C-alpha cells in the first residue's frame, strides 16, 4: 500500500462534496436565504449581511467568494461542530431534536419571492413541538474569539441570522460559539486583549498569556416587546438591546427581492457591531466585488455587467 495516495482520496471526496453542494444551490435559485440575513433600517442603512451579495447568490447563482482548499477544510469544522453538539444533546435532552430539512422556515415577500432557511438545531418536546433553537458557529480565528468571548459581542451577521430563525419559529434562541483548539497569543501587544488572568487564557511559566483555550460561549437571544433584538450571555441577568429588530430583517429581504426590478444597488453595508459601536473594519475591504462597487456605485447595469464579466457568466 506504499503507493496508496490517501491525500488524493480525501480531496476527491471533498471535490464530490463540493459538486453536491453546488448542485443543491442550483435548486434554490430564485429563493432568498436565511443564511444571508441582514437588516435595513427605516433610513435605508444596511447592517449585518451584504444585500448585493445576497441578491447575486439568490438570483444569479453566483458565489462571490468561492472557497479555496483551506477554506473548505475550515467549513468542514463548521459541519463537524454541529454534529458534535448534536451527539451530546441527544444524550442529555429528554425530548426530540430536529435539524435543517426537518424543520425549515419559509415566508414570502410582498414581491412574491420566497425566503427559506434551515435551522441548525431545534430542541423539541417529546411530541415534536419546538422549544429552543440553536445557531452554531465554530470559532476559527483568535480575533473571533476576542470579539465573542472577551469583548462579549456576538457577530452582528450571526445575531441577525439567529434572530431571523427565532422570529419565524417563534421560540427562544441561543447563538453558540465553540472553539476546539488553542490559539497562540504570540505578541506582547496581543496580551492587552487577552490578559493572563482571564479564565479562558492559559499563562506560560512566566505568568504571561500563552493561549486562548478551547471553550464555548453561549448567547441568549430574544425580542423586546417592541420587536428589537437583544442578547446576553446565557444565565446572566443583563440584556444588551440592539437598535434593530424584526422589521429591519423584513425590510432587508423586501429590498433584496425588488433590487432587479428597481435596478437599485442600495447603500454599502454599514461597518457596525452588534452593540451599535463602529466596527474596526469593513467587510467591503475584503470583498472580491469592492473594485466593481467602487467604480459603478449606483449604476445598476454597469455594475451588473462588470460582475458577469469578472466571473465569466
Buried (B, 14 or more C-beta within 10 A) or exposed (E): EEEEEEEEEEBEEBEEBBEEEEEEBEEBEEBBBBBBBBBBBEEEBBBBBBBBBBBBBBBBBBBBEEEEEEEBEBBEBBEEBBEBBBEEEEEEBEBBBBBEEBBBBEBEBEBEBBBBBBBBBBBBEEEEEBEBBBBBBBBBEBEBBBBBBBEBBBBBBBBBBBBBBBBBBEBBBBBBBBBBEEBEBEEEEBBEBBEBEBEBBEBEEEEEBBBBBBBEBEBBBBBEEEBBBBBBBEEEEEEBBBBBBBBBBBBBBBBBBBBBEEEEBBBBBBBBBBBBEEBEEBBBEEBEBBEBBEEBEEEBEEBBEBBEEBBEE
